């Protein structure tokens, strides 16, 4: 094993190899960190691989230690690899989930399986990016890959990721994520690892990196670009066993249910109360001993031990109870429930007709509720919706929904006579007309407490030019009525007796949804499919006897220091100008490697601006700063990204500036105008 040695991270039972080169067939070297049981070179072990672009040396070092050191203690060689073009790895990253990334991953698995400390069996684990490419690489069937654990990921890159949802452009995520990746791709390799050529590699990395936003905007429909890497195109390609994991606060949670339904391979699902995080670090809690669940899964499929995982229910999920918005940042009230099969034949299809301002079975007989309802939605509705991608911090969480409800049309039930629990994918059917060729709907499902406070349960968007599917947009005929269905994000929730169910509908939702190209009035018409459809879950006595999850394990000691980060969200509204500005600020906190003084710190600003009545005023601006260094070696990356649009096209610009010490060593700008295609 080249360029490796045990370090201060090591213990008598686990060796930590901080820098290991994995050679690829084209001469590229990928940088890896390995946690190895002390006996592995005498008694080979299965390998667990995490394969992501986030820098093993600093950005994910604390998380990596919390995850991989425990796997090594359990007798697995656990390996964390930086993708081509990231961290200390050679080469260039050209996009998310590019074919080269996946074929590199297949090579890495083959290399790992042939090492003397590996018994030939490999599993993959990953959250978000690593969850995505775990599924994608499994679909390529590398022979040594026997099982994966995919966390907070998706099977459909178009329908459920940070770019588009319901055919609508996610303004709150697309440019911010592209801006983050621009800064990430510009981070330098470590001179202490790659040697004297580090500066040339860094400059080449920055010069060759594309601005991802341009490619994402060039594909506004679900074409071959998005089908690549979307394993829903062929679930049958996956033969490795899949443990799919998510959280109800994470917008990727629906993939867990779809994977359970679509896969022929052995599969189990777990959905907790968490945001976008590993369950042992899950917020809101309760967090769990996720290591134990992963080890049971890999023991079953990599070691051939019968751990009982396939005798347990197909799906375990947290059933959340009511909590006042903002009161459950640390812990979400609820309980664990399970379904033996998914889709579950036990679920009932609850239908709640919508008319006037009412929701419920009795309203169809009331002629006063047959009027048409124009949605002249203020474009500032949505300010209290929080982030599409939530990490559990207060800045990203949704707020009480009363203000957004007041700017929407609402259908509200009478107080419930008895408790209603739901688990699955709700949907709302509506009959609509619009006075322009393009329009969107934002639909929210809320739980209204007896005191009138409104809590977001789930939501969904539908770009009405995508009413017949996402592969081809179709302009609306102004004035024509259309029957549409708006799927909402998968959820679980217990509506308590005495609470009311509310559906809120608007034709705007800023900053989550980019505005329609021109001012538009959408009208809700009576009749047709107008109803809320809920996947209602009857009680299951066996839930009380479910195997309990243990508490998270303490992180093994490691010579690093990660200071806590901060985040905040401010909303400024000028009622005279009708202008709203929402600003998110984040600071990752300073990371320090106590063995050599290496450090990283980063901060970000995202600003979303929109003026009432003027969709062309929509503006997203993103700033990123990354500082990485050690002693006299100091680097700093600064990026600025901007996105606007008119009725015909989007305009995007990006700037990247890099400093070594106090000297500016690189500057580049990107500018593009990209026609709108039904968005």
C-alpha positions as CSV (number, residue, x, y, z in Angstrom):
1,X,0.0,0.0,0.0
2,X,1.8,3.2,-1.2
3,X,2.2,6.4,0.7
4,X,0.5,5.3,3.9
5,X,1.4,5.0,7.5
6,X,-0.4,4.6,10.8
7,X,-1.1,8.0,12.5
8,X,-2.0,9.6,15.8
9,X,-5.6,8.7,14.9
10,X,-4.8,5.0,15.4
11,X,-5.6,2.8,18.4
12,X,-4.5,-0.7,19.4
13,X,-7.5,-2.1,17.6
14,X,-7.7,0.3,14.6
15,X,-5.0,1.6,12.3
16,X,-5.8,4.9,10.5
17,X,-4.0,5.4,7.2
18,X,-4.5,9.1,6.5
19,X,-3.2,9.2,2.9
20,X,-3.4,6.3,0.5
21,X,-3.2,6.5,-3.3
22,X,-5.6,4.4,-5.3
23,X,-4.4,4.1,-8.9
24,X,-6.8,4.0,-11.8
25,X,-6.2,2.6,-15.3
26,X,-5.7,6.0,-16.9
27,X,-2.9,6.9,-14.5
28,X,-5.1,9.1,-12.3
29,X,-4.6,8.7,-8.5
30,X,-7.5,9.0,-6.1
31,X,-6.8,10.0,-2.5
32,X,-8.2,7.8,0.3
33,X,-8.2,7.6,4.1
34,X,-8.5,4.1,5.5
35,X,-9.6,2.8,9.0
36,X,-8.3,-0.7,9.3
37,X,-8.8,-3.3,12.0
38,X,-5.4,-4.2,13.4
39,X,-5.9,-7.9,12.3
40,X,-6.9,-7.1,8.7
41,X,-3.6,-7.9,7.1
42,X,-3.6,-11.3,8.9
43,X,-7.3,-12.0,8.6
44,X,-8.8,-10.1,5.6
45,X,-12.1,-8.2,6.2
46,X,-15.0,-6.9,4.1
47,X,-14.6,-3.3,3.0
48,X,-17.1,-0.4,3.4
49,X,-16.5,2.5,0.9
50,X,-17.7,6.1,1.0
51,X,-16.9,7.9,-2.2
52,X,-17.6,11.7,-2.2
53,X,-16.0,15.0,-3.3
54,X,-15.9,16.8,0.0
55,X,-12.2,16.6,1.1
56,X,-11.3,13.9,3.6
57,X,-8.6,16.1,5.1
58,X,-10.8,18.7,6.6
59,X,-14.4,19.4,5.5
60,X,-15.8,15.9,6.4
61,X,-12.9,14.8,8.7
62,X,-15.0,15.0,11.9
63,X,-18.0,13.2,10.3
64,X,-15.7,10.6,8.7
65,X,-14.2,9.8,12.0
66,X,-17.7,9.4,13.6
67,X,-18.7,7.0,10.9
68,X,-15.7,5.0,9.7
69,X,-13.8,4.4,13.0
70,X,-16.8,2.6,14.4
71,X,-17.0,0.3,11.4
72,X,-13.3,-0.6,11.8
73,X,-14.0,-1.4,15.4
74,X,-16.6,-3.8,14.2
75,X,-14.1,-5.6,12.0
76,X,-14.6,-3.8,8.6
77,X,-11.9,-2.0,6.6
78,X,-13.6,1.4,6.1
79,X,-12.4,3.6,3.3
80,X,-13.2,7.2,2.5
81,X,-12.2,8.3,-1.1
82,X,-12.2,11.8,-2.6
83,X,-13.6,11.8,-6.1
84,X,-11.4,12.7,-9.1
85,X,-10.7,16.4,-9.0
86,X,-11.5,16.9,-5.4
87,X,-9.4,17.0,-2.2
88,X,-5.9,15.6,-3.1
89,X,-7.2,13.4,-5.9
90,X,-5.8,14.0,-9.5
91,X,-8.0,15.1,-12.4
92,X,-11.0,17.3,-12.8
93,X,-14.6,17.1,-11.8
94,X,-16.9,18.0,-14.7
95,X,-20.4,17.6,-13.1
96,X,-22.4,15.7,-10.6
97,X,-22.5,12.0,-11.2
98,X,-20.7,12.1,-14.5
99,X,-20.1,8.8,-16.2
100,X,-16.4,9.1,-15.4
101,X,-17.2,9.4,-11.7
102,X,-19.2,6.2,-11.8
103,X,-16.6,4.2,-13.8
104,X,-13.9,5.4,-11.5
105,X,-16.0,4.1,-8.6
106,X,-16.2,0.7,-10.2
107,X,-12.4,0.7,-10.6
108,X,-12.0,1.7,-6.9
109,X,-14.3,-1.2,-5.8
110,X,-12.3,-3.6,-7.9
111,X,-9.0,-2.3,-6.5
112,X,-10.3,-2.6,-2.9
113,X,-11.6,-6.1,-3.4
114,X,-8.1,-7.3,-4.5
115,X,-6.1,-5.9,-1.6
116,X,-4.6,-8.4,0.8
117,X,-6.6,-7.0,3.7
118,X,-9.9,-7.4,1.8
119,X,-11.8,-10.7,1.7
120,X,-13.3,-9.8,-1.7
121,X,-16.6,-8.3,-0.4
122,X,-17.3,-4.6,-0.6
123,X,-20.2,-2.5,0.5
124,X,-20.9,1.2,-0.1
125,X,-22.4,3.8,2.3
126,X,-23.1,7.5,1.6
127,X,-25.3,10.4,2.5
128,X,-26.5,12.8,-0.3
129,X,-23.8,12.7,-3.0
130,X,-22.5,9.4,-1.7
131,X,-26.0,8.0,-1.4
132,X,-26.7,9.0,-5.0
133,X,-23.6,7.4,-6.5
134,X,-24.0,4.3,-4.3
135,X,-27.2,3.6,-6.1
136,X,-25.7,4.6,-9.5
137,X,-22.6,2.4,-9.1
138,X,-24.8,-0.5,-7.8
139,X,-26.7,-0.3,-11.1
140,X,-23.4,-1.0,-12.9
141,X,-23.0,-4.2,-11.0
142,X,-19.4,-4.4,-10.0
143,X,-18.9,-8.0,-9.0
144,X,-17.5,-7.3,-5.5
145,X,-20.2,-4.9,-4.5
146,X,-22.7,-6.9,-2.4
147,X,-24.7,-4.3,-0.5
148,X,-25.2,-0.5,-0.1
149,X,-26.6,1.9,2.4
150,X,-28.0,5.0,0.7
151,X,-28.9,7.9,3.0
152,X,-30.8,11.1,1.9
153,X,-30.5,10.3,-1.8
154,X,-32.8,10.0,-4.8
155,X,-33.6,7.6,-7.6
156,X,-34.8,10.4,-9.9
157,X,-32.3,13.3,-10.5
158,X,-34.9,15.5,-12.1
159,X,-38.0,15.0,-10.0
160,X,-36.4,15.0,-6.6
161,X,-33.1,17.0,-6.3
162,X,-32.0,20.6,-5.8
163,X,-32.6,21.6,-9.4
164,X,-36.3,21.1,-10.2
165,X,-39.3,19.8,-8.4
166,X,-42.7,19.3,-10.1
167,X,-41.2,20.8,-13.2
168,X,-40.5,24.1,-11.3
169,X,-37.1,25.5,-10.9
170,X,-36.0,25.5,-7.2
171,X,-34.7,29.1,-6.9
172,X,-33.7,28.6,-3.2
173,X,-31.4,25.7,-4.1
174,X,-30.2,25.6,-7.7
175,X,-27.9,28.6,-7.8
176,X,-26.8,28.3,-4.2
177,X,-25.7,24.6,-4.7
178,X,-24.0,25.5,-8.0
179,X,-22.2,28.3,-6.2
180,X,-21.1,26.0,-3.5
181,X,-19.8,23.5,-6.0
182,X,-17.9,26.2,-7.8
183,X,-16.1,27.1,-4.6
184,X,-15.6,23.4,-3.6
185,X,-14.1,22.6,-7.0
186,X,-11.6,25.5,-6.6
187,X,-10.2,24.2,-3.3
188,X,-6.5,23.3,-3.5
189,X,-4.8,19.9,-3.0
190,X,-2.5,19.7,0.0
191,X,1.2,20.3,-0.8
192,X,2.1,18.0,2.1
193,X,0.3,15.2,0.2
194,X,0.7,15.9,-3.5
195,X,4.1,17.5,-3.4
196,X,5.7,20.3,-5.4
197,X,3.2,20.2,-8.2
198,X,0.3,21.3,-6.0
199,X,0.1,24.8,-7.3
200,X,-0.1,23.8,-11.0
201,X,-2.7,21.2,-10.1
202,X,-4.7,23.9,-8.2
203,X,-4.6,26.4,-11.0
204,X,-5.5,23.8,-13.6
205,X,-8.4,22.7,-11.4
206,X,-9.8,26.2,-11.3
207,X,-9.2,27.0,-14.9
208,X,-10.9,23.8,-16.1
209,X,-13.9,23.7,-13.8
210,X,-17.2,24.5,-15.4
211,X,-20.0,26.5,-13.8
212,X,-22.5,23.7,-13.2
213,X,-25.5,26.1,-13.2
214,X,-25.2,26.5,-17.0
215,X,-25.6,22.8,-17.7
216,X,-28.4,22.4,-15.2
217,X,-30.3,25.4,-16.8
218,X,-29.8,23.9,-20.3
219,X,-31.9,20.9,-19.3
220,X,-35.2,22.3,-18.0
221,X,-37.1,19.2,-19.0
222,X,-36.5,15.6,-17.9
223,X,-34.3,14.6,-20.8
224,X,-31.4,12.1,-21.2
225,X,-29.2,14.4,-19.1
226,X,-31.3,13.8,-16.0
227,X,-32.2,10.2,-16.8
228,X,-28.4,9.4,-16.6
229,X,-27.9,8.4,-13.0
230,X,-31.6,8.1,-12.2
231,X,-31.9,4.5,-11.2
232,X,-35.7,4.6,-11.5
233,X,-35.1,4.2,-15.2
234,X,-34.2,0.6,-14.5
235,X,-34.6,-0.6,-10.9
236,X,-33.8,-4.1,-12.1
237,X,-30.2,-3.1,-12.9
238,X,-29.5,-3.1,-9.1
239,X,-28.7,-6.6,-7.7
240,X,-26.8,-5.5,-4.5
241,X,-28.9,-5.4,-1.3
242,X,-30.2,-1.8,-0.6
243,X,-30.8,-0.3,2.8
244,X,-32.5,3.0,2.0
245,X,-32.6,5.7,4.7
246,X,-34.1,9.1,5.0
247,X,-35.7,11.7,7.2
248,X,-39.1,13.4,7.1
249,X,-37.4,16.8,7.3
250,X,-35.4,16.0,4.2
251,X,-37.0,16.5,0.8
252,X,-35.4,13.3,-0.5
253,X,-37.4,11.0,1.8
254,X,-39.8,9.8,-0.9
255,X,-37.0,7.9,-2.6
256,X,-37.0,5.4,0.3
257,X,-40.6,4.5,-0.5
258,X,-40.0,4.3,-4.3
259,X,-36.9,2.1,-3.9
260,X,-38.8,-0.3,-1.7
261,X,-41.6,-0.5,-4.3
262,X,-39.4,-0.7,-7.4
263,X,-36.3,-2.8,-6.5
264,X,-36.2,-6.5,-7.1
265,X,-33.0,-6.7,-5.0
266,X,-33.3,-7.3,-1.2
267,X,-34.3,-3.9,0.3
268,X,-35.3,-2.4,3.6
269,X,-36.2,1.2,4.5
270,X,-35.8,3.5,7.5
271,X,-37.3,7.1,7.7
272,X,-36.7,9.0,10.9
273,X,-37.6,12.5,12.0
274,X,-34.3,13.9,10.7
275,X,-33.2,16.5,8.3
276,X,-30.3,16.0,5.8
277,X,-28.0,14.1,8.1
278,X,-26.8,10.6,9.0
279,X,-29.1,9.1,11.7
280,X,-26.5,8.9,14.4
281,X,-26.2,12.7,14.0
282,X,-29.8,13.1,13.2
283,X,-31.6,16.4,14.0
284,X,-34.3,16.9,15.0
285,X,-34.0,13.8,17.2
286,X,-34.2,11.2,18.4
287,X,-30.9,10.2,16.8
288,X,-30.1,6.5,16.9
289,X,-27.2,4.0,17.0
290,X,-27.1,4.0,13.2
291,X,-23.8,2.1,13.2
292,X,-25.5,-0.9,14.7
293,X,-28.1,-0.9,11.9
294,X,-25.5,-0.5,9.2
295,X,-23.3,-3.3,10.7
296,X,-26.3,-5.6,10.8
297,X,-27.0,-4.9,7.2
298,X,-23.4,-5.5,6.1
299,X,-23.0,-8.5,8.3
300,X,-25.9,-10.0,6.5
301,X,-24.7,-9.4,3.0
302,X,-20.9,-9.1,3.2
303,X,-20.3,-11.7,5.8
304,X,-23.2,-14.1,5.1
305,X,-24.5,-14.0,8.7
306,X,-28.2,-14.2,9.4
307,X,-28.7,-11.1,11.4
308,X,-32.5,-11.2,11.0
309,X,-32.7,-8.0,9.0
310,X,-34.8,-9.7,6.3
311,X,-37.3,-11.0,8.9
312,X,-38.1,-7.5,10.0
313,X,-40.7,-5.1,8.5
314,X,-39.9,-3.6,5.1
315,X,-40.2,-0.1,6.4
316,X,-39.7,1.5,9.8
317,X,-40.7,5.1,10.1
318,X,-41.1,7.8,12.7
319,X,-44.7,8.9,13.2
320,X,-44.5,12.6,14.2
321,X,-47.0,14.2,16.5
322,X,-48.0,17.9,16.6
323,X,-45.3,20.3,17.8
324,X,-45.5,24.1,17.6
325,X,-43.3,25.2,14.7
326,X,-39.8,25.9,16.0
327,X,-40.4,24.0,19.2
328,X,-38.9,20.7,17.8
329,X,-35.5,21.7,16.7
330,X,-33.8,19.3,19.0
331,X,-36.4,16.5,19.3
332,X,-39.6,15.8,17.4
333,X,-42.4,14.1,19.4
334,X,-43.6,10.8,18.0
335,X,-43.1,7.1,17.9
336,X,-41.6,4.4,15.7
337,X,-44.0,2.5,13.5
338,X,-43.5,-0.2,10.8
339,X,-45.1,-1.7,7.7
340,X,-44.4,-5.3,6.8
341,X,-44.6,-4.5,3.1
342,X,-44.3,-1.5,0.9
343,X,-46.6,-0.4,-0.7
344,X,-48.6,-1.4,2.3
345,X,-51.9,-3.0,1.7
346,X,-53.0,-1.8,5.1
347,X,-53.2,1.9,4.1
348,X,-56.6,3.5,3.4
349,X,-57.2,6.0,0.7
350,X,-58.7,9.0,2.4
351,X,-60.5,11.5,0.2
352,X,-61.4,15.0,1.3
353,X,-63.3,17.1,-1.3
354,X,-62.3,20.7,-1.6
355,X,-64.8,23.6,-2.3
356,X,-65.1,27.2,-1.2
357,X,-62.9,27.4,1.8
358,X,-63.8,24.0,3.2
359,X,-62.2,20.6,3.2
360,X,-64.3,17.5,4.0
361,X,-67.0,15.0,2.9
362,X,-70.1,17.3,3.5
363,X,-69.2,20.2,1.2
364,X,-70.3,18.9,-2.1
365,X,-74.0,19.6,-1.2
366,X,-73.4,23.3,-0.4
367,X,-74.2,25.4,-3.5
368,X,-72.6,28.5,-2.0
369,X,-69.2,26.8,-2.4
370,X,-69.4,26.5,-6.2
371,X,-67.8,29.9,-7.0
372,X,-64.6,30.1,-9.0
373,X,-61.6,31.1,-6.9
374,X,-58.9,33.4,-8.5
375,X,-55.4,32.9,-7.1
376,X,-54.0,36.4,-7.5
377,X,-51.1,35.3,-5.3
378,X,-48.7,37.9,-4.0
379,X,-45.3,36.9,-5.3
380,X,-44.0,37.2,-1.7
381,X,-45.9,34.2,-0.5
382,X,-43.5,31.5,0.6
383,X,-41.2,33.6,2.8
384,X,-42.1,31.4,5.8
385,X,-41.5,28.1,4.1
386,X,-37.9,27.6,5.1
387,X,-35.4,25.8,2.8
388,X,-36.2,22.9,0.4
389,X,-33.0,21.3,1.7
390,X,-32.9,21.3,5.5
391,X,-29.9,20.5,7.7
392,X,-31.7,20.8,11.0
393,X,-30.7,24.4,11.8
394,X,-33.2,27.0,12.8
395,X,-32.4,29.2,9.7
396,X,-33.5,26.5,7.4
397,X,-36.7,25.4,9.2
398,X,-40.1,26.5,8.1
399,X,-41.9,29.0,10.4
400,X,-45.5,29.1,11.5
401,X,-47.6,29.1,8.4
402,X,-50.2,31.6,9.3
403,X,-48.6,34.4,7.2
404,X,-48.3,32.3,4.1
405,X,-51.8,30.8,4.6
406,X,-53.1,34.4,4.7
407,X,-51.5,35.0,1.2
408,X,-53.0,31.8,-0.2
409,X,-56.4,30.3,-0.7
410,X,-57.1,27.8,2.0
411,X,-59.4,24.8,2.4
412,X,-59.8,23.9,6.1
413,X,-61.6,21.0,7.7
414,X,-63.9,21.1,10.7
415,X,-62.1,20.0,13.9
416,X,-61.3,16.3,13.6
417,X,-63.6,14.0,15.7
418,X,-60.8,11.4,15.9
419,X,-57.1,11.1,15.2
420,X,-55.9,10.7,11.6
421,X,-52.4,9.2,10.9
422,X,-50.9,9.4,7.4
423,X,-47.8,7.7,5.9
424,X,-46.9,8.0,2.3
425,X,-47.4,10.5,-0.5
426,X,-50.5,12.8,-0.3
427,X,-51.8,14.5,-3.4
428,X,-54.2,17.2,-4.2
429,X,-56.5,17.2,-7.3
430,X,-57.6,20.6,-8.7
431,X,-59.5,22.0,-11.7
432,X,-57.6,25.1,-12.9
433,X,-57.5,27.7,-15.6
434,X,-54.9,30.4,-16.2
435,X,-54.8,33.6,-18.2
436,X,-51.2,33.1,-19.5
437,X,-49.5,30.1,-21.2
438,X,-47.3,29.4,-18.2
439,X,-48.2,29.2,-14.5
440,X,-47.4,27.2,-11.4
441,X,-49.2,25.9,-8.3
442,X,-47.8,25.6,-4.8
443,X,-49.8,23.3,-2.5
444,X,-49.2,23.0,1.2
445,X,-50.7,20.5,3.7
446,X,-50.9,22.0,7.2
447,X,-52.0,20.9,10.6
448,X,-54.0,23.6,12.4
449,X,-54.1,23.5,16.2
450,X,-57.1,24.5,18.2
451,X,-55.4,27.9,19.0
452,X,-55.2,28.6,15.2
453,X,-51.5,28.0,14.8
454,X,-50.6,26.3,11.5
455,X,-47.8,23.8,11.0
456,X,-46.4,22.7,7.6
457,X,-46.8,18.9,7.2
458,X,-45.7,18.7,3.5
459,X,-45.9,20.6,0.2
460,X,-45.5,20.2,-3.5
461,X,-45.1,22.3,-6.6
462,X,-46.4,21.8,-10.1
463,X,-45.3,23.8,-13.1
464,X,-48.6,23.6,-15.1
465,X,-46.7,23.3,-18.4
466,X,-45.6,19.9,-17.0
467,X,-49.2,18.8,-16.2
468,X,-48.8,15.8,-18.6
469,X,-45.3,14.9,-17.5
470,X,-41.8,16.3,-17.2
471,X,-40.2,15.1,-20.5
472,X,-42.0,17.8,-22.5
473,X,-43.5,21.1,-21.4
474,X,-46.8,22.1,-23.0
475,X,-48.1,25.7,-22.9
476,X,-51.5,26.3,-21.4
477,X,-54.4,27.5,-23.5
478,X,-55.5,30.6,-21.6
479,X,-59.0,30.3,-20.3
480,X,-59.1,26.5,-20.7
481,X,-59.9,24.3,-17.7
482,X,-57.4,21.6,-16.8
483,X,-57.7,18.8,-14.3
484,X,-54.4,18.3,-12.5
485,X,-52.9,16.4,-9.7
486,X,-50.2,17.9,-7.4
487,X,-48.2,15.2,-5.6
488,X,-46.8,16.3,-2.3
489,X,-43.5,15.3,-0.7
490,X,-43.8,12.0,1.1
491,X,-44.5,12.4,4.8
492,X,-45.8,10.8,8.0
493,X,-47.9,12.8,10.5
494,X,-50.5,12.3,13.2
495,X,-53.4,14.8,13.1
496,X,-54.8,14.9,16.6
497,X,-58.5,14.9,17.4
498,X,-59.6,18.5,17.7
499,X,-57.1,19.7,15.1
500,X,-58.0,20.7,11.6
501,X,-56.5,19.7,8.2
502,X,-55.7,22.6,5.9
503,X,-54.7,22.7,2.2
504,X,-53.2,26.0,1.1
505,X,-52.9,26.8,-2.6
506,X,-51.0,29.7,-4.3
507,X,-49.7,30.5,-7.7
508,X,-46.4,31.6,-6.4
509,X,-44.0,30.4,-3.7
510,X,-40.8,32.5,-3.4
511,X,-38.0,31.8,-2.9
512,X,-38.5,28.1,-3.3
513,X,-40.1,28.4,-6.8
514,X,-38.8,30.6,-9.6
515,X,-41.7,32.9,-10.6
516,X,-43.7,32.2,-13.8
517,X,-42.4,34.2,-16.8
518,X,-45.1,36.9,-16.6
519,X,-47.8,38.0,-14.1
520,X,-50.6,35.3,-14.2
521,X,-53.9,34.6,-12.5
522,X,-54.7,31.0,-11.9
523,X,-58.3,30.3,-11.1
524,X,-59.6,27.2,-9.2
525,X,-62.8,26.0,-10.6
526,X,-65.4,23.9,-8.7
527,X,-66.0,20.3,-9.6
528,X,-63.6,17.9,-11.3
529,X,-61.0,16.2,-9.2
530,X,-60.9,18.8,-6.4
531,X,-59.9,16.8,-3.4
532,X,-57.1,16.1,-0.9
533,X,-56.0,12.4,-1.0
534,X,-54.3,11.1,2.1
535,X,-52.6,7.8,2.7
536,X,-54.3,7.0,6.0
537,X,-52.6,4.5,8.3
538,X,-54.7,2.5,10.7
539,X,-53.2,1.4,14.0
540,X,-50.9,-1.5,14.2
541,X,-50.5,-3.2,17.7
542,X,-47.2,-4.7,16.7
543,X,-45.6,-1.2,16.7
544,X,-45.4,-1.3,20.5
545,X,-43.2,-4.4,20.3
546,X,-40.7,-3.2,17.7
547,X,-37.0,-3.7,18.4
548,X,-35.8,-0.5,20.0
549,X,-33.0,1.5,18.5
550,X,-30.1,2.3,20.8
551,X,-28.7,5.8,21.4
552,X,-25.9,7.1,19.2
553,X,-22.3,5.9,20.0
554,X,-19.8,8.4,21.3
555,X,-17.3,9.5,18.6
556,X,-13.9,7.9,19.0
557,X,-11.3,10.4,20.1
558,X,-9.3,12.0,17.2
559,X,-6.8,14.8,17.1
560,X,-9.0,17.4,15.4
561,X,-11.1,20.3,16.6
562,X,-14.3,21.4,14.8
563,X,-15.8,24.6,16.1
564,X,-19.6,24.9,15.8
565,X,-20.9,26.8,12.8
566,X,-23.7,29.4,12.8
567,X,-26.5,30.2,10.5
568,X,-29.3,32.8,10.3
569,X,-32.1,33.9,8.0
570,X,-33.5,37.5,7.8
571,X,-36.6,38.6,5.9
572,X,-37.0,42.3,4.9
573,X,-40.2,43.5,3.3
574,X,-40.7,47.0,1.9
575,X,-44.5,47.4,1.8
576,X,-44.4,50.6,-0.3
577,X,-42.3,49.1,-3.0
578,X,-43.7,45.6,-2.5
579,X,-40.2,44.2,-2.4
580,X,-39.0,41.3,-0.3
581,X,-35.4,40.3,0.4
582,X,-34.6,37.0,2.2
583,X,-31.0,36.5,3.2
584,X,-29.3,33.3,4.5
585,X,-25.9,33.5,6.1
586,X,-23.8,30.6,7.2
587,X,-20.4,30.0,8.8
588,X,-19.1,26.4,8.9
589,X,-17.0,27.0,12.0
590,X,-13.2,26.6,11.9
591,X,-11.7,23.1,11.5
592,X,-8.2,22.4,12.9
593,X,-6.1,19.3,12.5
594,X,-4.2,19.2,15.8
595,X,-1.4,17.0,14.4
596,X,-0.1,19.6,11.9
597,X,-2.1,22.8,12.3
598,X,-4.0,22.4,9.0
599,X,-7.2,24.4,9.0
600,X,-10.3,25.2,7.0
601,X,-13.1,27.8,7.5
602,X,-15.9,28.9,5.2
603,X,-18.8,31.2,5.1
604,X,-21.7,31.8,2.7
605,X,-24.4,34.3,1.9
606,X,-27.5,33.7,-0.2
607,X,-29.8,36.5,-1.1
608,X,-33.3,36.2,-2.7
609,X,-35.0,39.4,-4.0
610,X,-38.4,39.9,-5.6
611,X,-40.7,42.8,-6.2
612,X,-44.5,42.4,-6.2
613,X,-46.1,42.3,-9.7
614,X,-42.7,42.0,-11.5
615,X,-41.5,38.4,-12.0
616,X,-38.5,39.8,-14.0
617,X,-37.3,41.3,-10.8
618,X,-36.5,37.9,-9.3
619,X,-32.8,37.8,-8.4
620,X,-30.6,35.3,-6.6
621,X,-27.1,36.2,-5.4
622,X,-24.6,33.9,-3.7
623,X,-21.3,34.5,-2.1
624,X,-18.8,31.9,-0.9
625,X,-15.5,32.1,0.9
626,X,-13.2,29.1,1.6
627,X,-9.9,29.4,3.5
628,X,-7.5,26.4,3.7
629,X,-4.0,26.4,5.0
630,X,-1.3,25.3,7.4
631,X,1.4,27.5,8.9
632,X,2.8,29.8,6.2
633,X,0.7,28.1,3.5
634,X,-2.5,30.0,3.2
635,X,-5.2,29.9,0.5
636,X,-8.5,31.7,0.0
637,X,-11.2,31.2,-2.6
638,X,-14.0,33.8,-3.1
639,X,-16.9,33.3,-5.5
640,X,-19.9,35.4,-6.5
641,X,-22.8,34.1,-8.4
642,X,-25.9,35.9,-9.8
643,X,-29.1,34.6,-11.5
644,X,-32.0,36.6,-13.0
645,X,-34.5,36.1,-15.7
646,X,-37.1,37.7,-17.9
647,X,-40.0,36.2,-19.9
648,X,-37.6,34.7,-22.4
649,X,-34.4,33.6,-20.8
650,X,-32.3,33.2,-17.6
651,X,-29.1,35.2,-17.2
652,X,-26.4,33.7,-15.0
653,X,-22.9,35.0,-14.1
654,X,-20.2,33.6,-11.9
655,X,-16.9,34.9,-10.6
656,X,-14.0,33.0,-9.0
657,X,-11.0,34.6,-7.4
658,X,-8.2,32.7,-5.6
659,X,-5.4,34.0,-3.3
660,X,-2.2,32.4,-2.1
661,X,-1.3,34.3,1.0
662,X,-2.3,37.8,0.2
663,X,-1.5,37.5,-3.6
664,X,-4.3,37.1,-6.1
665,X,-3.2,34.1,-8.2
666,X,-6.4,33.4,-10.3
667,X,-9.5,35.2,-11.5
668,X,-12.2,34.0,-13.9
669,X,-15.7,34.9,-14.8
670,X,-18.5,33.0,-16.6
671,X,-21.6,34.5,-18.2
672,X,-24.5,32.8,-20.0
673,X,-28.0,33.5,-21.2
674,X,-30.1,30.4,-21.4
675,X,-33.6,30.4,-23.0
676,X,-36.6,29.4,-20.8
677,X,-38.3,26.2,-21.8
678,X,-41.7,26.1,-20.1
679,X,-40.2,27.1,-16.7
